[in-house]
Amino acid sequence: MGKSITLFSFGTFQGARSRRNPRSQPSELSRPFSIPSAPNRPSLCAFGGETMAFNPLSRAIQVVQGRWFTVFASFLINATSGSLFVFAIYSKDIRSALGYDQRTLNTVSFFKDLGASVGILSGLIYEVAPPWAVLAFGSVMNLFGYLMIYLAITGRLARPRVWEMCLYICIGANSQTFSNTGVVVTCLKNFPGSRGVVLGLLKGFAGLSGAIFAQLYLAIYGDDSRSLVLLIAWLPATITVIFLCTIRILKTAHQPGETTKPFYYFLYISIALAAYLMVMIVVQKRVAFTCNAYRINAAVVVLLLVLPLAVVIREELKIFKPREQLLQNSPLLTVAVDARTMPQPPPPPTAAPSTISMKRTLSYIINVFRAPERGEDHSILQALVSIDMVVLFIAMICGVGGTLTAIDNMGQIGESLGYSSQTISTFVSLISIWNFGGRVAAGFISDILLEKYKLPRPLVLTIVLLLSCAGHLLIAFGVPGSLYIASVIIGLCFGAEVPLFFAILSEVFGLKYYSTLYNILPMASPIGSYVLNVMVAGYFYDGEAAKQESLTCMGVRCYNFSFLIITAATVFGALVLLVLVRRTWDLYKRDIYARFREGSQGSNQGGEREEWTRNDFRRG
């Protein structure tokens, strides 16, 4: 008799298929079956007790197919999704090349914000398609939208009408909702017990993307702001295509001793990247860089961007080594399946089709208004009609709408208060860097406060909204030199609001339909921006400018009354949030992530991987 061969695979457990031995018929009570391995996955084979060693290629595949590599790929995709943050750099090229006035340019800018905020389509596609399909769709939209803008402002395309430019930039900006949905929702489902941390890091890299683009385009194209649009067109699409198949939901079991320490390593690297960018922004305003200096600077930025890969390799190998030892020491796997069949009761009589349809419709309507407990998975309609969603929507209109108004008008605010253009650029840079700081700090700090002190995340968000009022008041009263402090506060609070809103959304309504809800809530942002920016700040600014008989308003009164109204609106949003604090108090007082630490999580979609422990094999 030859030696028997037993195959152990790291592939997805696809179910057992019974297979009869042609030489010896098994009994009806015990039918042996094999566990098929997934194709193109590394396997460990034992031949008569001798184990084949894993080669470096197997280990590399293990790293690339791991969920930590998914996080790394998500960082890079988000770090190149900053077209919204660099609009101020190339907007003057749109205005000069196409002959637009300020009002027309503001209309184009509004459609940019509209496209970036309305992501329902990407959420719905994510519900029925794998993440790679969502990302691929977004990369095509990004390439088309911004490439058409580049061709228009360089004269390679016939001058488009205004509505066509609005359409192009809306499509290009809307592509970011696809990339955001693809990476954020996937990472949250892969790490459901670390939502605040994951959101903070992903949104933090997105916040740095504007500064990253500014450094890369200077190195590649020099000081040619029109070429920045071309960079925005091809770079995000290229990065997305490269990592397309690595962004997927992985069904994993909680590993013993698993901690959030790797996320802290990612945090330290991202802080180093942010600090370096801030130093370079300041230095470049004081020192004239050569082309080679810009290229060296860009190389350092790229190095810091890929540095998290070292953490990924370390974590995947930590999972890999115990698994290798586990399979080496595992005995021959023998599994028996009870094949006895129980007599089935006769099927109940079926009702008429019309009666069944009516009952289903009535049951569906009742279930919409009979929502599950907070923290459980809600349907889309159950979430939309809930008071909790209404509270979050109002709070985002008042809170995010106010901070966006301050950010969008920072140039005109600085000009009206007599600051130089170089100082105004410093304000914009401070907002960008502290925006990143707020995003990562809110994610990590709120998770720590929740885990150690059971402090509800809506209460942390309420505090952030109240803190932003200090920045609004500094702008309103125009205290000399206070705009430096105001820009830091506004950037910090705007960054903190983003991950807090989305973390609360997932904790209250669950992750089942999170991809759609994740794109519905941000629709409040353009509403708040339009009301507070256009109808309030723009109205009072134009009124004061008319009194001075000029298109440019100078003095404290230009934004005084506007930001007093914005402060009042933000306070109102914070008070509304206290309703959610009260309604979710019991939810946050218990361990809401306990179930994710007790069993394996994730939905079983194509291309995913399950990690099996020795006990899983023994349980059969």
C-alpha positions as semicolon CSV with decimal commas, in nm:
position;residue;x (nm);y (nm);z (nm)
1;M;0,000;0,000;0,000
2;G;0,132;0,350;-0,081
3;K;0,141;0,635;0,166
4;S;-0,182;0,825;0,212
5;I;-0,191;1,192;0,124
6;T;-0,375;1,445;0,337
7;L;-0,426;1,798;0,210
8;F;-0,474;2,098;0,437
9;S;-0,573;2,422;0,267
10;F;-0,593;2,784;0,375
11;G;-0,867;2,840;0,119
12;T;-1,227;2,922;0,179
13;F;-1,422;2,635;0,335
14;Q;-1,672;2,577;0,060
15;G;-1,871;2,305;0,228
16;A;-1,831;1,930;0,231
17;R;-1,922;1,718;-0,065
18;S;-1,973;1,354;0,007
19;R;-1,764;1,113;-0,203
20;R;-1,798;0,734;-0,199
21;N;-1,490;0,511;-0,202
22;P;-1,527;0,282;-0,507
23;R;-1,340;-0,002;-0,333
24;S;-1,524;-0,008;-0,005
25;Q;-1,879;0,112;0,029
26;P;-1,936;0,306;0,354
27;S;-2,244;0,259;0,561
28;E;-2,534;0,498;0,538
29;L;-2,445;0,638;0,880
30;S;-2,088;0,736;0,797
31;R;-1,978;0,880;0,465
32;P;-1,628;1,025;0,445
33;F;-1,583;1,352;0,263
34;S;-1,297;1,582;0,168
35;I;-1,247;1,955;0,216
36;P;-1,165;2,104;-0,122
37;S;-0,902;2,374;-0,137
38;A;-0,968;2,708;-0,300
39;P;-0,790;2,759;-0,631
40;N;-0,466;2,953;-0,645
41;R;-0,421;2,951;-0,270
42;P;-0,110;2,832;-0,081
43;S;-0,150;2,485;0,066
44;L;0,039;2,278;0,319
45;C;0,073;1,914;0,224
46;A;0,189;1,629;0,445
47;F;0,332;1,320;0,275
48;G;0,357;1,036;0,523
49;G;0,440;1,273;0,809
50;E;0,690;1,485;0,609
51;T;0,583;1,846;0,565
52;M;0,652;2,060;0,263
53;A;0,796;2,397;0,367
54;F;0,632;2,718;0,253
55;N;0,830;2,908;-0,007
56;P;0,866;3,289;-0,013
57;L;0,605;3,315;-0,288
58;S;0,348;3,146;-0,061
59;R;0,426;3,391;0,216
60;A;0,396;3,684;-0,025
61;I;0,057;3,558;-0,140
62;Q;-0,044;3,518;0,224
63;V;0,041;3,886;0,286
64;V;-0,138;4,019;-0,023
65;Q;-0,452;3,815;0,050
66;G;-0,466;3,919;0,416
67;R;-0,706;4,169;0,564
68;W;-0,415;4,386;0,687
69;F;-0,306;4,435;0,328
70;T;-0,662;4,546;0,255
71;V;-0,613;4,822;0,510
72;F;-0,283;4,926;0,350
73;A;-0,440;4,937;0,002
74;S;-0,729;5,141;0,143
75;F;-0,482;5,393;0,286
76;L;-0,324;5,445;-0,056
77;I;-0,659;5,476;-0,233
78;N;-0,781;5,734;0,019
79;A;-0,448;5,919;0,010
80;T;-0,503;5,984;-0,364
81;S;-0,868;6,089;-0,337
82;G;-0,803;6,456;-0,261
83;S;-0,935;6,630;-0,570
84;L;-1,189;6,816;-0,357
85;F;-0,917;6,971;-0,141
86;V;-0,709;7,114;-0,427
87;F;-0,989;7,285;-0,620
88;A;-0,860;7,623;-0,502
89;I;-0,529;7,558;-0,684
90;Y;-0,674;7,497;-1,031
91;S;-1,000;7,695;-1,004
92;K;-0,823;8,008;-1,135
93;D;-0,730;7,812;-1,449
94;I;-1,095;7,724;-1,507
95;R;-1,191;8,087;-1,460
96;S;-0,925;8,232;-1,692
97;A;-0,934;7,963;-1,962
98;L;-1,312;7,955;-1,995
99;G;-1,383;8,322;-1,914
100;Y;-1,607;8,256;-1,612
101;D;-1,706;8,519;-1,360
102;Q;-1,703;8,448;-0,987
103;R;-2,070;8,352;-0,974
104;T;-2,027;8,096;-1,253
105;L;-1,716;7,955;-1,086
106;N;-1,911;7,922;-0,760
107;T;-2,178;7,731;-0,950
108;V;-1,914;7,486;-1,075
109;S;-1,780;7,458;-0,720
110;F;-2,129;7,381;-0,590
111;F;-2,169;7,091;-0,834
112;K;-1,829;6,963;-0,720
113;D;-1,955;6,955;-0,360
114;L;-2,286;6,807;-0,473
115;G;-2,116;6,522;-0,658
116;A;-1,892;6,448;-0,361
117;S;-2,187;6,432;-0,120
118;V;-2,453;6,237;-0,310
119;G;-2,331;5,878;-0,306
120;I;-2,654;5,678;-0,294
121;L;-2,571;5,509;-0,625
122;S;-2,237;5,379;-0,497
123;G;-2,405;5,251;-0,181
124;L;-2,675;5,065;-0,371
125;I;-2,419;4,911;-0,609
126;Y;-2,216;4,794;-0,310
127;E;-2,522;4,612;-0,175
128;V;-2,542;4,389;-0,484
129;A;-2,185;4,383;-0,617
130;P;-1,841;4,305;-0,471
131;P;-1,617;4,595;-0,361
132;W;-1,389;4,567;-0,664
133;A;-1,683;4,644;-0,895
134;V;-1,764;4,960;-0,699
135;L;-1,400;5,072;-0,711
136;A;-1,368;4,997;-1,082
137;F;-1,681;5,199;-1,159
138;G;-1,546;5,491;-0,957
139;S;-1,205;5,487;-1,125
140;V;-1,367;5,513;-1,469
141;M;-1,580;5,808;-1,354
142;N;-1,276;5,982;-1,204
143;L;-1,070;5,942;-1,520
144;F;-1,351;6,062;-1,747
145;G;-1,462;6,361;-1,539
146;Y;-1,124;6,520;-1,470
147;L;-0,975;6,431;-1,808
148;M;-1,256;6,623;-1,977
149;I;-1,188;6,922;-1,750
150;Y;-0,817;6,907;-1,837
151;L;-0,889;6,894;-2,210
152;A;-1,125;7,191;-2,173
153;I;-0,887;7,422;-1,985
154;T;-0,591;7,337;-2,212
155;G;-0,787;7,413;-2,530
156;R;-0,773;7,055;-2,661
157;L;-1,152;7,041;-2,645
158;A;-1,407;7,287;-2,779
159;R;-1,511;7,525;-2,504
160;P;-1,783;7,342;-2,309
161;R;-2,098;7,509;-2,193
162;V;-2,141;7,579;-1,823
163;W;-2,376;7,289;-1,765
164;E;-2,126;7,056;-1,932
165;M;-1,845;7,170;-1,701
166;C;-2,078;7,125;-1,404
167;L;-2,152;6,772;-1,526
168;Y;-1,784;6,686;-1,573
169;I;-1,679;6,802;-1,229
170;C;-1,985;6,644;-1,069
171;I;-1,896;6,307;-1,224
172;G;-1,532;6,339;-1,123
173;A;-1,619;6,435;-0,765
174;N;-1,887;6,168;-0,739
175;S;-1,623;5,905;-0,816
176;Q;-1,488;5,965;-0,466
177;T;-1,808;5,833;-0,313
178;F;-1,736;5,504;-0,494
179;S;-1,378;5,483;-0,367
180;N;-1,483;5,586;-0,017
181;T;-1,766;5,336;-0,006
182;G;-1,548;5,057;-0,143
183;V;-1,267;5,097;0,109
184;V;-1,441;5,231;0,421
185;V;-1,732;4,987;0,433
186;T;-1,506;4,693;0,348
187;C;-1,256;4,779;0,622
188;L;-1,533;4,828;0,879
189;K;-1,672;4,483;0,798
190;N;-1,324;4,332;0,824
191;F;-1,258;4,505;1,158
192;P;-1,606;4,552;1,312
193;G;-1,467;4,584;1,664
194;S;-1,239;4,881;1,581
195;R;-1,473;5,110;1,389
196;G;-1,365;5,442;1,538
197;V;-0,996;5,369;1,486
198;V;-1,044;5,243;1,130
199;L;-1,264;5,538;1,033
200;G;-1,023;5,785;1,189
201;L;-0,722;5,650;0,998
202;L;-0,899;5,617;0,663
203;K;-1,051;5,963;0,687
204;G;-0,717;6,096;0,809
205;F;-0,536;5,979;0,496
206;A;-0,817;6,130;0,289
207;G;-0,766;6,458;0,473
208;L;-0,394;6,457;0,386
209;S;-0,460;6,378;0,021
210;G;-0,479;6,744;-0,082
211;A;-0,132;6,817;0,058
212;I;0,001;6,494;-0,097
213;F;-0,132;6,593;-0,441
214;A;0,028;6,936;-0,409
215;Q;0,371;6,783;-0,344
216;L;0,344;6,522;-0,620
217;Y;0,233;6,757;-0,895
218;L;0,519;6,998;-0,818
219;A;0,764;6,709;-0,859
220;I;0,607;6,566;-1,177
221;Y;0,485;6,874;-1,367
222;G;0,646;7,169;-1,192
223;D;0,442;7,479;-1,107
224;D;0,180;7,410;-1,375
225;S;-0,158;7,406;-1,202
226;R;-0,337;7,293;-1,519
227;S;-0,135;6,971;-1,515
228;L;-0,260;6,914;-1,160
229;V;-0,600;6,833;-1,313
230;L;-0,433;6,571;-1,533
231;L;-0,264;6,421;-1,227
232;I;-0,601;6,407;-1,050
233;A;-0,741;6,224;-1,351
234;W;-0,487;5,942;-1,388
235;L;-0,325;5,887;-1,049
236;P;-0,633;5,785;-0,840
237;A;-0,757;5,564;-1,125
238;T;-0,416;5,394;-1,152
239;I;-0,382;5,330;-0,778
240;T;-0,735;5,191;-0,763
241;V;-0,677;4,952;-1,054
242;I;-0,350;4,827;-0,903
243;F;-0,516;4,732;-0,572
244;L;-0,856;4,649;-0,717
245;C;-0,864;4,279;-0,627
246;T;-0,716;4,323;-0,279
247;I;-1,013;4,522;-0,146
248;R;-1,261;4,255;-0,039
249;I;-1,454;4,139;0,264
250;L;-1,266;3,864;0,448
251;K;-1,447;3,631;0,684
252;T;-1,216;3,595;0,981
253;A;-1,233;3,454;1,329
254;H;-1,114;3,663;1,622
255;Q;-0,755;3,567;1,695
256;P;-0,659;3,511;2,061
257;G;-0,454;3,803;2,189
258;E;-0,559;4,022;1,895
259;T;-0,512;4,390;1,978
260;T;-0,539;4,729;1,811
261;K;-0,162;4,781;1,838
262;P;-0,108;4,765;1,458
263;F;-0,348;5,056;1,420
264;Y;-0,131;5,259;1,656
265;Y;0,169;5,184;1,435
266;F;-0,034;5,312;1,140
267;L;-0,120;5,619;1,348
268;Y;0,246;5,696;1,422
269;I;0,336;5,666;1,054
270;S;0,047;5,890;0,949
271;I;0,149;6,151;1,210
272;A;0,504;6,143;1,074
273;L;0,363;6,194;0,722
274;A;0,145;6,485;0,837
275;A;0,434;6,648;1,026
276;Y;0,663;6,616;0,726
277;L;0,402;6,768;0,493
278;M;0,346;7,058;0,732
279;V;0,719;7,130;0,755
280;M;0,755;7,114;0,376
281;I;0,460;7,348;0,324
282;V;0,621;7,606;0,552
283;V;0,971;7,563;0,403
284;Q;0,847;7,587;0,042
285;K;0,692;7,926;0,120
286;R;1,028;8,060;0,239
287;V;1,280;7,876;0,020
288;A;1,283;7,843;-0,359
289;F;1,297;7,471;-0,447
290;T;1,464;7,334;-0,759
291;C;1,310;7,054;-0,969
292;N;1,539;6,798;-0,809
293;A;1,447;6,920;-0,461
294;Y;1,078;6,875;-0,541
295;R;1,147;6,522;-0,667
296;I;1,342;6,425;-0,356
297;N;1,062;6,568;-0,145
298;A;0,804;6,365;-0,339
299;A;1,014;6,050;-0,296
300;V;1,010;6,097;0,081
301;V;0,631;6,140;0,072
302;V;0,592;5,818;-0,129
303;L;0,824;5,634;0,111
304;L;0,612;5,741;0,410
305;L;0,300;5,634;0,222
306;V;0,427;5,278;0,165
307;L;0,584;5,246;0,510
308;P;0,264;5,090;0,659
309;L;0,341;4,787;0,439
310;A;0,608;4,687;0,694
311;V;0,339;4,669;0,963
312;V;0,119;4,465;0,730
313;I;0,394;4,209;0,662
314;R;0,471;4,180;1,033
315;E;0,108;4,120;1,128
316;E;0,040;3,868;0,851
317;L;0,349;3,666;0,940
318;K;0,239;3,662;1,303
319;I;-0,082;3,493;1,184
320;F;0,106;3,271;0,940
321;K;0,356;3,109;1,181
322;P;0,108;2,970;1,440
323;R;-0,108;2,840;1,158
324;E;0,188;2,657;1,006
325;Q;0,268;2,496;1,343
326;L;-0,100;2,414;1,392
327;L;-0,126;2,224;1,066
328;Q;0,205;2,046;1,118
329;N;0,087;1,911;1,452
330;S;-0,268;1,832;1,341
331;P;-0,362;1,462;1,321
332;L;-0,516;1,303;1,014
333;L;-0,852;1,461;0,957
334;T;-1,142;1,217;0,963
335;V;-1,495;1,349;0,942
336;A;-1,820;1,159;0,947
337;V;-2,154;1,289;0,834
338;D;-2,483;1,150;0,949
339;A;-2,670;1,078;0,630
340;R;-2,993;0,948;0,784
341;T;-3,297;1,125;0,660
342;M;-3,588;1,213;0,884
343;P;-3,942;1,178;0,752
344;Q;-4,068;1,515;0,642
345;P;-4,414;1,636;0,746
346;P;-4,656;1,711;0,467
347;P;-4,642;2,071;0,346
348;P;-4,911;2,302;0,486
349;P;-5,188;2,410;0,253
350;T;-5,097;2,719;0,056
351;A;-5,316;3,025;0,043
352;A;-5,425;3,201;-0,272
353;P;-5,151;3,413;-0,440
354;S;-5,345;3,738;-0,390
355;T;-5,381;3,671;-0,018
356;I;-5,009;3,591;0,017
357;S;-4,914;3,911;-0,169
358;M;-5,139;4,124;0,051
359;K;-5,001;3,970;0,371
360;R;-4,643;4,022;0,258
361;T;-4,708;4,387;0,174
362;L;-4,878;4,450;0,507
363;S;-4,599;4,271;0,694
364;Y;-4,337;4,475;0,510
365;I;-4,504;4,806;0,601
366;I;-4,538;4,703;0,964
367;N;-4,172;4,596;0,983
368;V;-4,057;4,935;0,852
369;F;-4,201;5,104;1,161
370;R;-4,110;4,817;1,395
371;A;-3,737;4,875;1,403
372;P;-3,503;4,636;1,585
373;E;-3,309;4,740;1,892
374;R;-3,036;4,998;1,851
375;G;-2,712;4,831;1,752
376;E;-2,889;4,561;1,551
377;D;-2,904;4,561;1,173
378;H;-3,173;4,798;1,042
379;S;-3,313;4,794;0,691
380;I;-3,262;5,109;0,486
381;L;-3,622;5,226;0,534
382;Q;-3,619;5,143;0,906
383;A;-3,312;5,363;0,946
384;L;-3,450;5,648;0,734
385;V;-3,778;5,680;0,928
386;S;-3,614;5,658;1,270
387;I;-3,578;5,956;1,503
388;D;-3,209;5,875;1,548
389;M;-3,142;5,931;1,176
390;V;-3,336;6,260;1,181
391;V;-3,125;6,379;1,475
392;L;-2,799;6,287;1,298
393;F;-2,919;6,459;0,979
394;I;-3,005;6,785;1,158
395;A;-2,679;6,779;1,354
396;M;-2,478;6,733;1,034
397;I;-2,659;7,021;0,861
398;C;-2,581;7,255;1,150
399;G;-2,236;7,127;1,251
400;V;-2,066;7,026;0,926
401;G;-2,247;7,300;0,734
402;G;-2,098;7,563;0,965
403;T;-1,740;7,436;0,951
404;L;-1,758;7,393;0,572
405;T;-1,871;7,754;0,539
406;A;-1,570;7,870;0,741
407;I;-1,332;7,656;0,531
408;D;-1,478;7,763;0,195
409;N;-1,462;8,132;0,288
410;M;-1,124;8,134;0,464
411;G;-0,961;8,316;0,171
412;Q;-1,219;8,595;0,168
413;I;-1,224;8,610;0,550
414;G;-0,848;8,661;0,561
415;E;-0,867;8,918;0,283
416;S;-1,142;9,115;0,458
417;L;-0,936;9,125;0,781
418;G;-0,626;9,252;0,601
419;Y;-0,407;8,939;0,594
420;S;-0,159;8,890;0,309
421;S;-0,209;8,620;0,045
422;Q;0,089;8,425;0,182
423;T;-0,064;8,428;0,530
424;I;-0,399;8,316;0,390
425;S;-0,223;8,020;0,226
426;T;-0,083;7,935;0,569
427;F;-0,437;7,934;0,709
428;V;-0,547;7,689;0,438
429;S;-0,248;7,464;0,513
430;L;-0,323;7,473;0,886
431;I;-0,681;7,369;0,820
432;S;-0,564;7,077;0,605
433;I;-0,313;6,947;0,860
434;W;-0,541;6,991;1,162
435;N;-0,824;6,837;0,962
436;F;-0,610;6,522;0,952
437;G;-0,535;6,558;1,325
438;G;-0,902;6,583;1,411
439;R;-0,991;6,275;1,207
440;V;-0,737;6,040;1,359
441;A;-0,771;6,185;1,710
442;A;-1,151;6,152;1,708
443;G;-1,129;5,790;1,599
444;F;-0,873;5,680;1,856
445;I;-0,982;5,896;2,151
446;S;-1,353;5,818;2,115
447;D;-1,270;5,445;2,102
448;I;-1,061;5,472;2,419
449;L;-1,330;5,671;2,601
450;L;-1,593;5,419;2,491
451;E;-1,390;5,114;2,592
452;K;-1,263;5,239;2,929
453;Y;-1,532;5,477;3,049
454;K;-1,838;5,380;2,839
455;L;-1,864;5,742;2,725
456;P;-2,124;5,756;2,445
457;R;-1,981;5,861;2,111
458;P;-2,270;6,107;2,045
459;L;-2,163;6,293;2,360
460;V;-1,809;6,327;2,221
461;L;-1,957;6,462;1,897
462;T;-2,164;6,713;2,096
463;I;-1,847;6,841;2,264
464;V;-1,677;6,876;1,925
465;L;-1,965;7,085;1,788
466;L;-1,953;7,315;2,091
467;L;-1,576;7,351;2,052
468;S;-1,619;7,458;1,689
469;C;-1,830;7,750;1,813
470;A;-1,512;7,903;1,958
471;G;-1,362;7,916;1,609
472;H;-1,679;8,069;1,464
473;L;-1,683;8,340;1,732
474;L;-1,316;8,427;1,671
475;I;-1,404;8,484;1,305
476;A;-1,717;8,681;1,393
477;F;-1,538;8,930;1,618
478;G;-1,220;8,949;1,408
479;V;-0,978;8,971;1,700
480;P;-0,632;9,064;1,560
481;G;-0,421;8,753;1,501
482;S;-0,705;8,522;1,607
483;L;-0,751;8,374;1,261
484;Y;-0,450;8,148;1,324
485;I;-0,626;7,994;1,624
486;A;-0,960;7,991;1,443
487;S;-0,815;7,796;1,146
488;V;-0,669;7,535;1,384
489;I;-1,000;7,496;1,572
490;I;-1,208;7,480;1,254
491;G;-0,977;7,226;1,090
492;L;-0,958;7,012;1,403
493;C;-1,335;7,011;1,460
494;F;-1,426;6,950;1,096
495;G;-1,187;6,655;1,089
496;A;-1,328;6,514;1,413
497;E;-1,690;6,542;1,301
498;V;-1,646;6,315;0,998
499;P;-1,541;5,983;1,164
500;L;-1,767;6,043;1,465
501;F;-2,082;6,079;1,252
502;F;-2,004;5,765;1,051
503;A;-1,903;5,558;1,354
504;I;-2,229;5,647;1,532
505;L;-2,421;5,558;1,217
506;S;-2,272;5,207;1,211
507;E;-2,318;5,150;1,584
508;V;-2,684;5,255;1,592
509;F;-2,805;5,099;1,265
510;G;-2,563;4,806;1,215
511;L;-2,341;4,713;0,922
512;K;-2,577;4,513;0,702
513;Y;-2,688;4,810;0,488
514;Y;-2,412;5,044;0,600
515;S;-2,286;5,106;0,247
516;T;-2,614;5,278;0,154
517;L;-2,664;5,460;0,485
518;Y;-2,300;5,575;0,469
519;N;-2,388;5,764;0,151
520;I;-2,730;5,894;0,258
521;L;-2,621;6,081;0,571
522;P;-2,363;6,304;0,390
523;M;-2,647;6,449;0,182
524;A;-2,703;6,676;0,482
525;S;-2,363;6,837;0,419
526;P;-2,444;7,024;0,092
527;I;-2,777;7,131;0,241
528;G;-2,602;7,290;0,537
529;S;-2,333;7,436;0,314
530;Y;-2,588;7,592;0,078
531;V;-2,802;7,741;0,353
532;L;-2,519;7,874;0,572
533;N;-2,269;7,955;0,297
534;V;-2,479;8,087;0,010
535;M;-2,796;8,210;0,182
536;V;-2,631;8,347;0,499
537;A;-2,259;8,422;0,453
538;G;-2,286;8,514;0,083
539;Y;-2,594;8,732;0,138
540;F;-2,446;8,940;0,420
541;Y;-2,106;8,966;0,249
542;D;-2,260;9,105;-0,070
543;G;-2,471;9,345;0,141
544;E;-2,167;9,487;0,319
545;A;-1,973;9,507;-0,009
546;A;-2,259;9,701;-0,166
547;K;-2,244;9,951;0,120
548;Q;-1,874;10,002;0,043
549;E;-1,958;10,032;-0,328
550;S;-1,716;9,752;-0,415
551;L;-1,720;9,385;-0,507
552;T;-1,471;9,314;-0,227
553;C;-1,578;9,371;0,132
554;M;-1,322;9,488;0,387
555;G;-1,355;9,491;0,764
556;V;-1,491;9,285;1,053
557;R;-1,854;9,349;0,959
558;C;-1,819;9,143;0,638
559;Y;-1,863;8,815;0,827
560;N;-1,963;8,933;1,175
561;F;-2,337;8,870;1,163
562;S;-2,299;8,564;0,940
563;F;-2,082;8,375;1,189
564;L;-2,298;8,474;1,482
565;I;-2,584;8,299;1,300
566;I;-2,357;8,003;1,221
567;T;-2,260;7,983;1,590
568;A;-2,626;7,977;1,692
569;A;-2,701;7,706;1,434
570;T;-2,409;7,495;1,563
571;V;-2,529;7,528;1,923
572;F;-2,874;7,418;1,809
573;G;-2,718;7,113;1,640
574;A;-2,535;7,026;1,963
575;L;-2,859;7,052;2,163
576;V;-3,034;6,824;1,915
577;L;-2,752;6,574;1,953
578;L;-2,823;6,555;2,327
579;V;-3,149;6,382;2,230
580;L;-2,943;6,108;2,064
581;V;-2,714;6,092;2,369
582;R;-3,014;6,018;2,587
583;R;-3,166;5,765;2,345
584;T;-2,839;5,570;2,301
585;W;-2,717;5,588;2,663
586;D;-2,807;5,226;2,739
587;L;-2,657;5,108;2,409
588;Y;-2,314;5,252;2,489
589;K;-2,319;5,141;2,851
590;R;-2,293;4,778;2,742
591;D;-2,011;4,619;2,545
592;I;-2,143;4,678;2,195
593;Y;-1,846;4,503;2,032
594;A;-1,852;4,189;2,246
595;R;-2,024;3,978;1,979
596;F;-1,757;4,066;1,724
597;R;-1,487;3,936;1,955
598;E;-1,669;3,611;2,029
599;G;-1,719;3,473;1,678
600;S;-1,623;3,514;1,319
601;Q;-1,772;3,801;1,126
602;G;-1,810;3,910;0,766
603;S;-2,035;3,829;0,482
604;N;-1,950;3,549;0,244
605;Q;-1,884;3,716;-0,087
606;G;-1,672;3,620;-0,379
607;G;-1,299;3,637;-0,334
608;E;-1,295;3,634;0,044
609;R;-1,093;3,419;0,279
610;E;-1,175;3,240;0,602
611;E;-0,915;3,180;0,870
612;W;-0,959;2,846;1,048
613;T;-0,819;2,749;1,385
614;R;-0,737;2,400;1,505
615;N;-1,063;2,383;1,699
616;D;-1,255;2,459;1,379
617;F;-1,102;2,152;1,214
618;R;-1,173;1,933;1,517
619;R;-1,535;2,045;1,533
620;G;-1,573;1,942;1,169
